[in-house]
Amino acid sequence: MELLQSAVIPKIIVILGILNVLTGAAIFFSCRCIPGARLMGKLMKYRRYQSFYKYHCYIWRVFWPSVFAHSILALLFFGLPF
């Protein structure tokens, strides 16, 4: 458990949190199914957006492991808040 007391763990938690925000935004902006994202449907006519859109499924594969690792590390390092 000395590893969890390391000064590196909070940095990893923050980096994973930033990765969660970035991949969450990428998922939102590449998804045409979200009701408030009608703009994304209009963007499909642009080639640049289409090249971004084709990675939508792969972004999920980064997002969920990042969320899981972030949650586990935060709980182990900081404990339950109540």
C-alpha positions as CSV (number, residue, x, y, z in Angstrom):
1,M,0.0,0.0,0.0
2,E,3.0,2.3,0.0
3,L,2.4,2.8,-3.7
4,L,-1.0,4.4,-2.9
5,Q,0.7,6.9,-0.5
6,S,3.0,8.1,-3.3
7,A,2.9,11.7,-4.5
8,V,2.5,10.4,-8.1
9,I,-1.0,9.0,-7.5
10,P,-2.8,12.4,-7.2
11,K,-1.1,13.4,-10.4
12,I,-2.4,10.3,-12.2
13,I,-5.9,10.9,-10.8
14,V,-5.9,14.4,-12.2
15,I,-4.5,13.3,-15.6
16,L,-7.2,10.6,-15.8
17,G,-9.8,13.2,-14.8
18,I,-8.7,15.5,-17.6
19,L,-8.7,12.5,-20.0
20,N,-12.3,11.7,-18.9
21,V,-13.4,15.3,-19.7
22,L,-11.7,15.4,-23.1
23,T,-12.9,12.0,-24.2
24,G,-16.4,12.8,-22.8
25,A,-16.5,15.9,-24.9
26,A,-15.2,14.0,-27.9
27,I,-18.0,11.4,-27.5
28,F,-20.6,14.2,-27.2
29,F,-19.4,16.0,-30.3
30,S,-19.1,12.9,-32.4
31,C,-22.5,11.5,-31.4
32,R,-25.5,12.3,-33.6
33,C,-27.9,10.5,-31.3
34,I,-28.0,13.0,-28.5
35,P,-31.2,15.1,-28.8
36,G,-29.4,18.4,-28.1
37,A,-26.8,17.7,-30.7
38,R,-28.7,18.5,-33.9
39,L,-25.7,20.6,-35.0
40,M,-23.6,17.5,-35.3
41,G,-26.1,16.1,-37.9
42,K,-25.5,19.3,-40.0
43,L,-21.8,18.9,-39.6
44,M,-21.9,15.4,-41.3
45,K,-21.7,17.1,-44.7
46,Y,-18.1,18.2,-43.9
47,R,-15.3,15.8,-44.7
48,R,-13.3,16.9,-41.6
49,Y,-16.1,16.1,-39.3
50,Q,-16.7,12.7,-41.0
51,S,-13.1,11.8,-40.4
52,F,-13.6,12.7,-36.7
53,Y,-16.9,10.9,-36.5
54,K,-15.5,7.5,-37.7
55,Y,-13.5,7.3,-34.4
56,H,-16.6,7.7,-32.2
57,C,-16.7,3.9,-31.2
58,Y,-13.0,3.9,-30.5
59,I,-13.2,6.9,-28.1
60,W,-15.5,4.8,-25.9
61,R,-12.7,2.3,-25.5
62,V,-10.5,5.0,-24.0
63,F,-13.3,6.6,-22.0
64,W,-14.6,3.7,-19.9
65,P,-11.2,2.3,-18.8
66,S,-10.1,5.8,-17.9
67,V,-13.3,6.4,-15.8
68,F,-12.8,3.0,-14.1
69,A,-9.1,3.6,-13.3
70,H,-9.8,7.2,-12.2
71,S,-12.6,6.0,-9.8
72,I,-10.7,3.1,-8.3
73,L,-7.5,5.2,-7.7
74,A,-9.5,8.1,-6.2
75,L,-11.4,5.7,-3.9
76,L,-8.2,3.9,-2.8
77,F,-6.2,7.1,-2.3
78,F,-8.8,9.5,-0.8
79,G,-11.2,6.9,0.6
80,L,-15.0,7.4,0.8
81,P,-16.0,11.0,1.6
82,F,-18.6,10.1,4.2
